[in-house]
């Protein structure tokens, strides 16, 4: 059974060409919030979204940890981007087919998602799914990440994303709520 507020979401997905195929007595597929966070800013944003829409939540972690300090992390991230690397992930979401809508959250690293998110998205066939990006940043907004998501997942519907300055991530509930309403996730 759909949660309260899911009817607006279902209408939006239907408008985007995504349907809720259900058999008698079977509940609608659900929503996943997946995120990658090094400092906790993106985690805070992901948790706000999850608390407002429900569903499941999953944190992407890499096998090889990033440095604790900011500058060395940016250097590693730059090398990964320049070399088009795909860092190994510690785990993946099981049963991805059960999700219709996937919120994908990340910090903006060098104008796009961390390469770990490329690893994650390329691992699945996300055809027919609705992807909803959100990011934290230090001034670059979403950068080219939405275009990268569309390139990696050409058979998915990508909704307009949300970008929040990293320093404001923990106190952005009003912006998050407004954005969710704009994309049809009202409660």
MODELLER restraints for C-alpha pairs under 7 A, 6 or more apart:
rsr = mdl.restraints
at = mdl.atoms
rsr.add(forms.Gaussian(group=physical.xy_distance, feature=features.Distance(at['CA:1:A'], at['CA:27:A']), mean=4.73, stdev=0.5))
rsr.add(forms.Gaussian(group=physical.xy_distance, feature=features.Distance(at['CA:1:A'], at['CA:28:A']), mean=6.11, stdev=0.5))
rsr.add(forms.Gaussian(group=physical.xy_distance, feature=features.Distance(at['CA:2:A'], at['CA:28:A']), mean=6.13, stdev=0.5))
rsr.add(forms.Gaussian(group=physical.xy_distance, feature=features.Distance(at['CA:4:A'], at['CA:187:A']), mean=5.96, stdev=0.5))
rsr.add(forms.Gaussian(group=physical.xy_distance, feature=features.Distance(at['CA:5:A'], at['CA:185:A']), mean=6.61, stdev=0.5))
rsr.add(forms.Gaussian(group=physical.xy_distance, feature=features.Distance(at['CA:5:A'], at['CA:186:A']), mean=5.23, stdev=0.5))
rsr.add(forms.Gaussian(group=physical.xy_distance, feature=features.Distance(at['CA:5:A'], at['CA:187:A']), mean=4.13, stdev=0.5))
rsr.add(forms.Gaussian(group=physical.xy_distance, feature=features.Distance(at['CA:6:A'], at['CA:185:A']), mean=6.86, stdev=0.5))
rsr.add(forms.Gaussian(group=physical.xy_distance, feature=features.Distance(at['CA:8:A'], at['CA:184:A']), mean=5.37, stdev=0.5))
rsr.add(forms.Gaussian(group=physical.xy_distance, feature=features.Distance(at['CA:8:A'], at['CA:185:A']), mean=6.60, stdev=0.5))
rsr.add(forms.Gaussian(group=physical.xy_distance, feature=features.Distance(at['CA:8:A'], at['CA:186:A']), mean=6.93, stdev=0.5))
rsr.add(forms.Gaussian(group=physical.xy_distance, feature=features.Distance(at['CA:9:A'], at['CA:184:A']), mean=4.98, stdev=0.5))
rsr.add(forms.Gaussian(group=physical.xy_distance, feature=features.Distance(at['CA:9:A'], at['CA:185:A']), mean=5.49, stdev=0.5))
rsr.add(forms.Gaussian(group=physical.xy_distance, feature=features.Distance(at['CA:12:A'], at['CA:184:A']), mean=6.24, stdev=0.5))
rsr.add(forms.Gaussian(group=physical.xy_distance, feature=features.Distance(at['CA:13:A'], at['CA:19:A']), mean=6.41, stdev=0.5))
rsr.add(forms.Gaussian(group=physical.xy_distance, feature=features.Distance(at['CA:18:A'], at['CA:128:A']), mean=6.44, stdev=0.5))
rsr.add(forms.Gaussian(group=physical.xy_distance, feature=features.Distance(at['CA:20:A'], at['CA:28:A']), mean=6.19, stdev=0.5))
rsr.add(forms.Gaussian(group=physical.xy_distance, feature=features.Distance(at['CA:22:A'], at['CA:28:A']), mean=6.42, stdev=0.5))
rsr.add(forms.Gaussian(group=physical.xy_distance, feature=features.Distance(at['CA:29:A'], at['CA:98:A']), mean=5.55, stdev=0.5))
rsr.add(forms.Gaussian(group=physical.xy_distance, feature=features.Distance(at['CA:29:A'], at['CA:99:A']), mean=5.51, stdev=0.5))
rsr.add(forms.Gaussian(group=physical.xy_distance, feature=features.Distance(at['CA:29:A'], at['CA:100:A']), mean=5.89, stdev=0.5))
rsr.add(forms.Gaussian(group=physical.xy_distance, feature=features.Distance(at['CA:30:A'], at['CA:55:A']), mean=6.00, stdev=0.5))
rsr.add(forms.Gaussian(group=physical.xy_distance, feature=features.Distance(at['CA:30:A'], at['CA:98:A']), mean=6.49, stdev=0.5))
rsr.add(forms.Gaussian(group=physical.xy_distance, feature=features.Distance(at['CA:30:A'], at['CA:99:A']), mean=4.87, stdev=0.5))
rsr.add(forms.Gaussian(group=physical.xy_distance, feature=features.Distance(at['CA:30:A'], at['CA:100:A']), mean=5.97, stdev=0.5))
rsr.add(forms.Gaussian(group=physical.xy_distance, feature=features.Distance(at['CA:30:A'], at['CA:101:A']), mean=6.90, stdev=0.5))
rsr.add(forms.Gaussian(group=physical.xy_distance, feature=features.Distance(at['CA:31:A'], at['CA:55:A']), mean=4.81, stdev=0.5))
rsr.add(forms.Gaussian(group=physical.xy_distance, feature=features.Distance(at['CA:31:A'], at['CA:56:A']), mean=6.38, stdev=0.5))
rsr.add(forms.Gaussian(group=physical.xy_distance, feature=features.Distance(at['CA:31:A'], at['CA:99:A']), mean=5.43, stdev=0.5))
rsr.add(forms.Gaussian(group=physical.xy_distance, feature=features.Distance(at['CA:31:A'], at['CA:100:A']), mean=6.19, stdev=0.5))
rsr.add(forms.Gaussian(group=physical.xy_distance, feature=features.Distance(at['CA:31:A'], at['CA:101:A']), mean=4.89, stdev=0.5))
rsr.add(forms.Gaussian(group=physical.xy_distance, feature=features.Distance(at['CA:31:A'], at['CA:102:A']), mean=5.82, stdev=0.5))
rsr.add(forms.Gaussian(group=physical.xy_distance, feature=features.Distance(at['CA:32:A'], at['CA:55:A']), mean=5.65, stdev=0.5))
rsr.add(forms.Gaussian(group=physical.xy_distance, feature=features.Distance(at['CA:32:A'], at['CA:56:A']), mean=4.77, stdev=0.5))
rsr.add(forms.Gaussian(group=physical.xy_distance, feature=features.Distance(at['CA:32:A'], at['CA:57:A']), mean=5.62, stdev=0.5))
rsr.add(forms.Gaussian(group=physical.xy_distance, feature=features.Distance(at['CA:32:A'], at['CA:99:A']), mean=6.40, stdev=0.5))
rsr.add(forms.Gaussian(group=physical.xy_distance, feature=features.Distance(at['CA:32:A'], at['CA:101:A']), mean=6.42, stdev=0.5))
rsr.add(forms.Gaussian(group=physical.xy_distance, feature=features.Distance(at['CA:32:A'], at['CA:102:A']), mean=4.78, stdev=0.5))
rsr.add(forms.Gaussian(group=physical.xy_distance, feature=features.Distance(at['CA:32:A'], at['CA:103:A']), mean=6.13, stdev=0.5))
rsr.add(forms.Gaussian(group=physical.xy_distance, feature=features.Distance(at['CA:33:A'], at['CA:46:A']), mean=6.67, stdev=0.5))
rsr.add(forms.Gaussian(group=physical.xy_distance, feature=features.Distance(at['CA:33:A'], at['CA:50:A']), mean=6.43, stdev=0.5))
rsr.add(forms.Gaussian(group=physical.xy_distance, feature=features.Distance(at['CA:33:A'], at['CA:56:A']), mean=6.15, stdev=0.5))
rsr.add(forms.Gaussian(group=physical.xy_distance, feature=features.Distance(at['CA:33:A'], at['CA:57:A']), mean=4.60, stdev=0.5))
rsr.add(forms.Gaussian(group=physical.xy_distance, feature=features.Distance(at['CA:33:A'], at['CA:58:A']), mean=6.30, stdev=0.5))
rsr.add(forms.Gaussian(group=physical.xy_distance, feature=features.Distance(at['CA:33:A'], at['CA:102:A']), mean=5.83, stdev=0.5))
rsr.add(forms.Gaussian(group=physical.xy_distance, feature=features.Distance(at['CA:33:A'], at['CA:103:A']), mean=4.61, stdev=0.5))
rsr.add(forms.Gaussian(group=physical.xy_distance, feature=features.Distance(at['CA:33:A'], at['CA:104:A']), mean=6.17, stdev=0.5))
rsr.add(forms.Gaussian(group=physical.xy_distance, feature=features.Distance(at['CA:34:A'], at['CA:57:A']), mean=5.68, stdev=0.5))
rsr.add(forms.Gaussian(group=physical.xy_distance, feature=features.Distance(at['CA:34:A'], at['CA:58:A']), mean=4.68, stdev=0.5))
rsr.add(forms.Gaussian(group=physical.xy_distance, feature=features.Distance(at['CA:34:A'], at['CA:59:A']), mean=5.74, stdev=0.5))
rsr.add(forms.Gaussian(group=physical.xy_distance, feature=features.Distance(at['CA:34:A'], at['CA:103:A']), mean=6.05, stdev=0.5))
rsr.add(forms.Gaussian(group=physical.xy_distance, feature=features.Distance(at['CA:34:A'], at['CA:104:A']), mean=5.09, stdev=0.5))
rsr.add(forms.Gaussian(group=physical.xy_distance, feature=features.Distance(at['CA:34:A'], at['CA:105:A']), mean=6.23, stdev=0.5))
rsr.add(forms.Gaussian(group=physical.xy_distance, feature=features.Distance(at['CA:35:A'], at['CA:43:A']), mean=6.80, stdev=0.5))
rsr.add(forms.Gaussian(group=physical.xy_distance, feature=features.Distance(at['CA:35:A'], at['CA:46:A']), mean=6.61, stdev=0.5))
rsr.add(forms.Gaussian(group=physical.xy_distance, feature=features.Distance(at['CA:35:A'], at['CA:58:A']), mean=6.52, stdev=0.5))
rsr.add(forms.Gaussian(group=physical.xy_distance, feature=features.Distance(at['CA:35:A'], at['CA:59:A']), mean=5.08, stdev=0.5))
rsr.add(forms.Gaussian(group=physical.xy_distance, feature=features.Distance(at['CA:35:A'], at['CA:60:A']), mean=5.87, stdev=0.5))
rsr.add(forms.Gaussian(group=physical.xy_distance, feature=features.Distance(at['CA:35:A'], at['CA:104:A']), mean=5.65, stdev=0.5))
rsr.add(forms.Gaussian(group=physical.xy_distance, feature=features.Distance(at['CA:35:A'], at['CA:105:A']), mean=4.31, stdev=0.5))
rsr.add(forms.Gaussian(group=physical.xy_distance, feature=features.Distance(at['CA:35:A'], at['CA:106:A']), mean=5.69, stdev=0.5))
rsr.add(forms.Gaussian(group=physical.xy_distance, feature=features.Distance(at['CA:36:A'], at['CA:42:A']), mean=6.88, stdev=0.5))
rsr.add(forms.Gaussian(group=physical.xy_distance, feature=features.Distance(at['CA:36:A'], at['CA:59:A']), mean=5.82, stdev=0.5))
rsr.add(forms.Gaussian(group=physical.xy_distance, feature=features.Distance(at['CA:36:A'], at['CA:60:A']), mean=4.96, stdev=0.5))
rsr.add(forms.Gaussian(group=physical.xy_distance, feature=features.Distance(at['CA:36:A'], at['CA:61:A']), mean=6.79, stdev=0.5))
rsr.add(forms.Gaussian(group=physical.xy_distance, feature=features.Distance(at['CA:36:A'], at['CA:105:A']), mean=6.29, stdev=0.5))
rsr.add(forms.Gaussian(group=physical.xy_distance, feature=features.Distance(at['CA:36:A'], at['CA:106:A']), mean=5.04, stdev=0.5))
rsr.add(forms.Gaussian(group=physical.xy_distance, feature=features.Distance(at['CA:37:A'], at['CA:43:A']), mean=5.63, stdev=0.5))
rsr.add(forms.Gaussian(group=physical.xy_distance, feature=features.Distance(at['CA:37:A'], at['CA:106:A']), mean=6.24, stdev=0.5))
rsr.add(forms.Gaussian(group=physical.xy_distance, feature=features.Distance(at['CA:37:A'], at['CA:107:A']), mean=6.69, stdev=0.5))
rsr.add(forms.Gaussian(group=physical.xy_distance, feature=features.Distance(at['CA:41:A'], at['CA:136:A']), mean=6.77, stdev=0.5))
rsr.add(forms.Gaussian(group=physical.xy_distance, feature=features.Distance(at['CA:41:A'], at['CA:166:A']), mean=5.68, stdev=0.5))
rsr.add(forms.Gaussian(group=physical.xy_distance, feature=features.Distance(at['CA:41:A'], at['CA:169:A']), mean=5.55, stdev=0.5))
rsr.add(forms.Gaussian(group=physical.xy_distance, feature=features.Distance(at['CA:41:A'], at['CA:170:A']), mean=6.68, stdev=0.5))
rsr.add(forms.Gaussian(group=physical.xy_distance, feature=features.Distance(at['CA:42:A'], at['CA:105:A']), mean=6.48, stdev=0.5))
rsr.add(forms.Gaussian(group=physical.xy_distance, feature=features.Distance(at['CA:42:A'], at['CA:106:A']), mean=5.95, stdev=0.5))
rsr.add(forms.Gaussian(group=physical.xy_distance, feature=features.Distance(at['CA:42:A'], at['CA:107:A']), mean=6.30, stdev=0.5))
rsr.add(forms.Gaussian(group=physical.xy_distance, feature=features.Distance(at['CA:42:A'], at['CA:135:A']), mean=6.68, stdev=0.5))
rsr.add(forms.Gaussian(group=physical.xy_distance, feature=features.Distance(at['CA:42:A'], at['CA:136:A']), mean=5.80, stdev=0.5))
rsr.add(forms.Gaussian(group=physical.xy_distance, feature=features.Distance(at['CA:44:A'], at['CA:169:A']), mean=6.35, stdev=0.5))
rsr.add(forms.Gaussian(group=physical.xy_distance, feature=features.Distance(at['CA:44:A'], at['CA:170:A']), mean=5.50, stdev=0.5))
rsr.add(forms.Gaussian(group=physical.xy_distance, feature=features.Distance(at['CA:45:A'], at['CA:169:A']), mean=5.70, stdev=0.5))
rsr.add(forms.Gaussian(group=physical.xy_distance, feature=features.Distance(at['CA:45:A'], at['CA:170:A']), mean=6.60, stdev=0.5))
rsr.add(forms.Gaussian(group=physical.xy_distance, feature=features.Distance(at['CA:46:A'], at['CA:105:A']), mean=6.63, stdev=0.5))
rsr.add(forms.Gaussian(group=physical.xy_distance, feature=features.Distance(at['CA:48:A'], at['CA:173:A']), mean=6.63, stdev=0.5))
rsr.add(forms.Gaussian(group=physical.xy_distance, feature=features.Distance(at['CA:49:A'], at['CA:176:A']), mean=6.87, stdev=0.5))
rsr.add(forms.Gaussian(group=physical.xy_distance, feature=features.Distance(at['CA:50:A'], at['CA:57:A']), mean=6.87, stdev=0.5))
rsr.add(forms.Gaussian(group=physical.xy_distance, feature=features.Distance(at['CA:53:A'], at['CA:185:A']), mean=6.97, stdev=0.5))
rsr.add(forms.Gaussian(group=physical.xy_distance, feature=features.Distance(at['CA:61:A'], at['CA:89:A']), mean=5.80, stdev=0.5))
rsr.add(forms.Gaussian(group=physical.xy_distance, feature=features.Distance(at['CA:61:A'], at['CA:90:A']), mean=5.63, stdev=0.5))
rsr.add(forms.Gaussian(group=physical.xy_distance, feature=features.Distance(at['CA:62:A'], at['CA:87:A']), mean=6.59, stdev=0.5))
rsr.add(forms.Gaussian(group=physical.xy_distance, feature=features.Distance(at['CA:62:A'], at['CA:88:A']), mean=5.78, stdev=0.5))
rsr.add(forms.Gaussian(group=physical.xy_distance, feature=features.Distance(at['CA:62:A'], at['CA:89:A']), mean=4.24, stdev=0.5))
rsr.add(forms.Gaussian(group=physical.xy_distance, feature=features.Distance(at['CA:62:A'], at['CA:90:A']), mean=5.23, stdev=0.5))
rsr.add(forms.Gaussian(group=physical.xy_distance, feature=features.Distance(at['CA:62:A'], at['CA:116:A']), mean=6.97, stdev=0.5))
rsr.add(forms.Gaussian(group=physical.xy_distance, feature=features.Distance(at['CA:63:A'], at['CA:88:A']), mean=5.73, stdev=0.5))
rsr.add(forms.Gaussian(group=physical.xy_distance, feature=features.Distance(at['CA:63:A'], at['CA:89:A']), mean=5.40, stdev=0.5))
rsr.add(forms.Gaussian(group=physical.xy_distance, feature=features.Distance(at['CA:63:A'], at['CA:90:A']), mean=4.93, stdev=0.5))
rsr.add(forms.Gaussian(group=physical.xy_distance, feature=features.Distance(at['CA:66:A'], at['CA:73:A']), mean=5.93, stdev=0.5))
rsr.add(forms.Gaussian(group=physical.xy_distance, feature=features.Distance(at['CA:67:A'], at['CA:73:A']), mean=5.31, stdev=0.5))
rsr.add(forms.Gaussian(group=physical.xy_distance, feature=features.Distance(at['CA:77:A'], at['CA:109:A']), mean=6.90, stdev=0.5))
rsr.add(forms.Gaussian(group=physical.xy_distance, feature=features.Distance(at['CA:77:A'], at['CA:114:A']), mean=6.98, stdev=0.5))
rsr.add(forms.Gaussian(group=physical.xy_distance, feature=features.Distance(at['CA:78:A'], at['CA:110:A']), mean=6.86, stdev=0.5))
rsr.add(forms.Gaussian(group=physical.xy_distance, feature=features.Distance(at['CA:80:A'], at['CA:115:A']), mean=6.59, stdev=0.5))
rsr.add(forms.Gaussian(group=physical.xy_distance, feature=features.Distance(at['CA:81:A'], at['CA:115:A']), mean=6.52, stdev=0.5))
rsr.add(forms.Gaussian(group=physical.xy_distance, feature=features.Distance(at['CA:85:A'], at['CA:115:A']), mean=6.61, stdev=0.5))
rsr.add(forms.Gaussian(group=physical.xy_distance, feature=features.Distance(at['CA:86:A'], at['CA:115:A']), mean=5.80, stdev=0.5))
rsr.add(forms.Gaussian(group=physical.xy_distance, feature=features.Distance(at['CA:86:A'], at['CA:116:A']), mean=6.09, stdev=0.5))
rsr.add(forms.Gaussian(group=physical.xy_distance, feature=features.Distance(at['CA:86:A'], at['CA:118:A']), mean=6.70, stdev=0.5))
rsr.add(forms.Gaussian(group=physical.xy_distance, feature=features.Distance(at['CA:86:A'], at['CA:119:A']), mean=5.15, stdev=0.5))
rsr.add(forms.Gaussian(group=physical.xy_distance, feature=features.Distance(at['CA:87:A'], at['CA:115:A']), mean=6.63, stdev=0.5))
rsr.add(forms.Gaussian(group=physical.xy_distance, feature=features.Distance(at['CA:87:A'], at['CA:116:A']), mean=5.34, stdev=0.5))
rsr.add(forms.Gaussian(group=physical.xy_distance, feature=features.Distance(at['CA:87:A'], at['CA:119:A']), mean=6.58, stdev=0.5))
rsr.add(forms.Gaussian(group=physical.xy_distance, feature=features.Distance(at['CA:100:A'], at['CA:129:A']), mean=5.11, stdev=0.5))
rsr.add(forms.Gaussian(group=physical.xy_distance, feature=features.Distance(at['CA:100:A'], at['CA:130:A']), mean=6.18, stdev=0.5))
rsr.add(forms.Gaussian(group=physical.xy_distance, feature=features.Distance(at['CA:101:A'], at['CA:129:A']), mean=5.92, stdev=0.5))
rsr.add(forms.Gaussian(group=physical.xy_distance, feature=features.Distance(at['CA:101:A'], at['CA:130:A']), mean=4.68, stdev=0.5))
rsr.add(forms.Gaussian(group=physical.xy_distance, feature=features.Distance(at['CA:101:A'], at['CA:131:A']), mean=5.94, stdev=0.5))
rsr.add(forms.Gaussian(group=physical.xy_distance, feature=features.Distance(at['CA:102:A'], at['CA:130:A']), mean=6.21, stdev=0.5))
rsr.add(forms.Gaussian(group=physical.xy_distance, feature=features.Distance(at['CA:102:A'], at['CA:131:A']), mean=4.94, stdev=0.5))
rsr.add(forms.Gaussian(group=physical.xy_distance, feature=features.Distance(at['CA:102:A'], at['CA:132:A']), mean=6.10, stdev=0.5))
rsr.add(forms.Gaussian(group=physical.xy_distance, feature=features.Distance(at['CA:103:A'], at['CA:131:A']), mean=5.85, stdev=0.5))
rsr.add(forms.Gaussian(group=physical.xy_distance, feature=features.Distance(at['CA:103:A'], at['CA:132:A']), mean=4.52, stdev=0.5))
rsr.add(forms.Gaussian(group=physical.xy_distance, feature=features.Distance(at['CA:103:A'], at['CA:133:A']), mean=5.75, stdev=0.5))
rsr.add(forms.Gaussian(group=physical.xy_distance, feature=features.Distance(at['CA:104:A'], at['CA:131:A']), mean=6.90, stdev=0.5))
rsr.add(forms.Gaussian(group=physical.xy_distance, feature=features.Distance(at['CA:104:A'], at['CA:132:A']), mean=5.95, stdev=0.5))
rsr.add(forms.Gaussian(group=physical.xy_distance, feature=features.Distance(at['CA:104:A'], at['CA:133:A']), mean=4.74, stdev=0.5))
rsr.add(forms.Gaussian(group=physical.xy_distance, feature=features.Distance(at['CA:104:A'], at['CA:134:A']), mean=6.14, stdev=0.5))
rsr.add(forms.Gaussian(group=physical.xy_distance, feature=features.Distance(at['CA:105:A'], at['CA:133:A']), mean=5.85, stdev=0.5))
rsr.add(forms.Gaussian(group=physical.xy_distance, feature=features.Distance(at['CA:105:A'], at['CA:134:A']), mean=4.74, stdev=0.5))
rsr.add(forms.Gaussian(group=physical.xy_distance, feature=features.Distance(at['CA:105:A'], at['CA:135:A']), mean=5.30, stdev=0.5))
rsr.add(forms.Gaussian(group=physical.xy_distance, feature=features.Distance(at['CA:106:A'], at['CA:113:A']), mean=6.07, stdev=0.5))
rsr.add(forms.Gaussian(group=physical.xy_distance, feature=features.Distance(at['CA:106:A'], at['CA:134:A']), mean=6.71, stdev=0.5))
rsr.add(forms.Gaussian(group=physical.xy_distance, feature=features.Distance(at['CA:106:A'], at['CA:135:A']), mean=4.89, stdev=0.5))
rsr.add(forms.Gaussian(group=physical.xy_distance, feature=features.Distance(at['CA:106:A'], at['CA:136:A']), mean=6.50, stdev=0.5))
rsr.add(forms.Gaussian(group=physical.xy_distance, feature=features.Distance(at['CA:107:A'], at['CA:113:A']), mean=6.46, stdev=0.5))
rsr.add(forms.Gaussian(group=physical.xy_distance, feature=features.Distance(at['CA:107:A'], at['CA:135:A']), mean=5.21, stdev=0.5))
rsr.add(forms.Gaussian(group=physical.xy_distance, feature=features.Distance(at['CA:107:A'], at['CA:136:A']), mean=4.67, stdev=0.5))
rsr.add(forms.Gaussian(group=physical.xy_distance, feature=features.Distance(at['CA:107:A'], at['CA:137:A']), mean=5.70, stdev=0.5))
rsr.add(forms.Gaussian(group=physical.xy_distance, feature=features.Distance(at['CA:108:A'], at['CA:135:A']), mean=6.36, stdev=0.5))
rsr.add(forms.Gaussian(group=physical.xy_distance, feature=features.Distance(at['CA:108:A'], at['CA:136:A']), mean=6.19, stdev=0.5))
rsr.add(forms.Gaussian(group=physical.xy_distance, feature=features.Distance(at['CA:108:A'], at['CA:137:A']), mean=5.14, stdev=0.5))
rsr.add(forms.Gaussian(group=physical.xy_distance, feature=features.Distance(at['CA:108:A'], at['CA:140:A']), mean=6.93, stdev=0.5))
rsr.add(forms.Gaussian(group=physical.xy_distance, feature=features.Distance(at['CA:108:A'], at['CA:142:A']), mean=6.55, stdev=0.5))
rsr.add(forms.Gaussian(group=physical.xy_distance, feature=features.Distance(at['CA:111:A'], at['CA:140:A']), mean=6.51, stdev=0.5))
rsr.add(forms.Gaussian(group=physical.xy_distance, feature=features.Distance(at['CA:111:A'], at['CA:143:A']), mean=4.60, stdev=0.5))
rsr.add(forms.Gaussian(group=physical.xy_distance, feature=features.Distance(at['CA:111:A'], at['CA:144:A']), mean=5.83, stdev=0.5))
rsr.add(forms.Gaussian(group=physical.xy_distance, feature=features.Distance(at['CA:112:A'], at['CA:142:A']), mean=6.88, stdev=0.5))
rsr.add(forms.Gaussian(group=physical.xy_distance, feature=features.Distance(at['CA:112:A'], at['CA:143:A']), mean=5.55, stdev=0.5))
rsr.add(forms.Gaussian(group=physical.xy_distance, feature=features.Distance(at['CA:112:A'], at['CA:144:A']), mean=5.23, stdev=0.5))
rsr.add(forms.Gaussian(group=physical.xy_distance, feature=features.Distance(at['CA:112:A'], at['CA:145:A']), mean=4.36, stdev=0.5))
rsr.add(forms.Gaussian(group=physical.xy_distance, feature=features.Distance(at['CA:113:A'], at['CA:145:A']), mean=5.72, stdev=0.5))
rsr.add(forms.Gaussian(group=physical.xy_distance, feature=features.Distance(at['CA:122:A'], at['CA:152:A']), mean=6.64, stdev=0.5))
rsr.add(forms.Gaussian(group=physical.xy_distance, feature=features.Distance(at['CA:126:A'], at['CA:153:A']), mean=6.42, stdev=0.5))
rsr.add(forms.Gaussian(group=physical.xy_distance, feature=features.Distance(at['CA:126:A'], at['CA:156:A']), mean=6.17, stdev=0.5))
rsr.add(forms.Gaussian(group=physical.xy_distance, feature=features.Distance(at['CA:127:A'], at['CA:153:A']), mean=6.96, stdev=0.5))
rsr.add(forms.Gaussian(group=physical.xy_distance, feature=features.Distance(at['CA:127:A'], at['CA:155:A']), mean=4.58, stdev=0.5))
rsr.add(forms.Gaussian(group=physical.xy_distance, feature=features.Distance(at['CA:127:A'], at['CA:156:A']), mean=4.93, stdev=0.5))
rsr.add(forms.Gaussian(group=physical.xy_distance, feature=features.Distance(at['CA:128:A'], at['CA:155:A']), mean=6.00, stdev=0.5))
rsr.add(forms.Gaussian(group=physical.xy_distance, feature=features.Distance(at['CA:128:A'], at['CA:156:A']), mean=4.97, stdev=0.5))
rsr.add(forms.Gaussian(group=physical.xy_distance, feature=features.Distance(at['CA:128:A'], at['CA:157:A']), mean=6.90, stdev=0.5))
rsr.add(forms.Gaussian(group=physical.xy_distance, feature=features.Distance(at['CA:129:A'], at['CA:156:A']), mean=5.11, stdev=0.5))
rsr.add(forms.Gaussian(group=physical.xy_distance, feature=features.Distance(at['CA:129:A'], at['CA:157:A']), mean=6.29, stdev=0.5))
rsr.add(forms.Gaussian(group=physical.xy_distance, feature=features.Distance(at['CA:130:A'], at['CA:156:A']), mean=5.82, stdev=0.5))
rsr.add(forms.Gaussian(group=physical.xy_distance, feature=features.Distance(at['CA:130:A'], at['CA:157:A']), mean=4.67, stdev=0.5))
rsr.add(forms.Gaussian(group=physical.xy_distance, feature=features.Distance(at['CA:130:A'], at['CA:158:A']), mean=5.84, stdev=0.5))
rsr.add(forms.Gaussian(group=physical.xy_distance, feature=features.Distance(at['CA:131:A'], at['CA:156:A']), mean=6.83, stdev=0.5))
rsr.add(forms.Gaussian(group=physical.xy_distance, feature=features.Distance(at['CA:131:A'], at['CA:157:A']), mean=6.06, stdev=0.5))
rsr.add(forms.Gaussian(group=physical.xy_distance, feature=features.Distance(at['CA:131:A'], at['CA:158:A']), mean=4.77, stdev=0.5))
rsr.add(forms.Gaussian(group=physical.xy_distance, feature=features.Distance(at['CA:131:A'], at['CA:159:A']), mean=6.30, stdev=0.5))
rsr.add(forms.Gaussian(group=physical.xy_distance, feature=features.Distance(at['CA:132:A'], at['CA:158:A']), mean=5.89, stdev=0.5))
rsr.add(forms.Gaussian(group=physical.xy_distance, feature=features.Distance(at['CA:132:A'], at['CA:159:A']), mean=5.18, stdev=0.5))
rsr.add(forms.Gaussian(group=physical.xy_distance, feature=features.Distance(at['CA:132:A'], at['CA:160:A']), mean=6.79, stdev=0.5))
rsr.add(forms.Gaussian(group=physical.xy_distance, feature=features.Distance(at['CA:132:A'], at['CA:161:A']), mean=5.99, stdev=0.5))
rsr.add(forms.Gaussian(group=physical.xy_distance, feature=features.Distance(at['CA:133:A'], at['CA:161:A']), mean=4.63, stdev=0.5))
rsr.add(forms.Gaussian(group=physical.xy_distance, feature=features.Distance(at['CA:133:A'], at['CA:162:A']), mean=6.60, stdev=0.5))
rsr.add(forms.Gaussian(group=physical.xy_distance, feature=features.Distance(at['CA:134:A'], at['CA:161:A']), mean=5.18, stdev=0.5))
rsr.add(forms.Gaussian(group=physical.xy_distance, feature=features.Distance(at['CA:134:A'], at['CA:162:A']), mean=4.53, stdev=0.5))
rsr.add(forms.Gaussian(group=physical.xy_distance, feature=features.Distance(at['CA:134:A'], at['CA:163:A']), mean=5.64, stdev=0.5))
rsr.add(forms.Gaussian(group=physical.xy_distance, feature=features.Distance(at['CA:135:A'], at['CA:142:A']), mean=6.33, stdev=0.5))
rsr.add(forms.Gaussian(group=physical.xy_distance, feature=features.Distance(at['CA:135:A'], at['CA:162:A']), mean=6.33, stdev=0.5))
rsr.add(forms.Gaussian(group=physical.xy_distance, feature=features.Distance(at['CA:135:A'], at['CA:163:A']), mean=4.80, stdev=0.5))
rsr.add(forms.Gaussian(group=physical.xy_distance, feature=features.Distance(at['CA:135:A'], at['CA:164:A']), mean=6.34, stdev=0.5))
rsr.add(forms.Gaussian(group=physical.xy_distance, feature=features.Distance(at['CA:136:A'], at['CA:163:A']), mean=5.68, stdev=0.5))
rsr.add(forms.Gaussian(group=physical.xy_distance, feature=features.Distance(at['CA:136:A'], at['CA:164:A']), mean=4.93, stdev=0.5))
rsr.add(forms.Gaussian(group=physical.xy_distance, feature=features.Distance(at['CA:136:A'], at['CA:165:A']), mean=5.39, stdev=0.5))
rsr.add(forms.Gaussian(group=physical.xy_distance, feature=features.Distance(at['CA:136:A'], at['CA:166:A']), mean=4.90, stdev=0.5))
rsr.add(forms.Gaussian(group=physical.xy_distance, feature=features.Distance(at['CA:136:A'], at['CA:169:A']), mean=6.96, stdev=0.5))
rsr.add(forms.Gaussian(group=physical.xy_distance, feature=features.Distance(at['CA:137:A'], at['CA:164:A']), mean=6.41, stdev=0.5))
rsr.add(forms.Gaussian(group=physical.xy_distance, feature=features.Distance(at['CA:137:A'], at['CA:165:A']), mean=4.91, stdev=0.5))
rsr.add(forms.Gaussian(group=physical.xy_distance, feature=features.Distance(at['CA:137:A'], at['CA:166:A']), mean=5.16, stdev=0.5))
rsr.add(forms.Gaussian(group=physical.xy_distance, feature=features.Distance(at['CA:138:A'], at['CA:165:A']), mean=5.68, stdev=0.5))
rsr.add(forms.Gaussian(group=physical.xy_distance, feature=features.Distance(at['CA:138:A'], at['CA:166:A']), mean=5.99, stdev=0.5))
rsr.add(forms.Gaussian(group=physical.xy_distance, feature=features.Distance(at['CA:139:A'], at['CA:165:A']), mean=6.66, stdev=0.5))
rsr.add(forms.Gaussian(group=physical.xy_distance, feature=features.Distance(at['CA:141:A'], at['CA:163:A']), mean=5.32, stdev=0.5))
rsr.add(forms.Gaussian(group=physical.xy_distance, feature=features.Distance(at['CA:142:A'], at['CA:163:A']), mean=5.83, stdev=0.5))
rsr.add(forms.Gaussian(group=physical.xy_distance, feature=features.Distance(at['CA:150:A'], at['CA:158:A']), mean=6.69, stdev=0.5))
rsr.add(forms.Gaussian(group=physical.xy_distance, feature=features.Distance(at['CA:180:A'], at['CA:186:A']), mean=6.37, stdev=0.5))
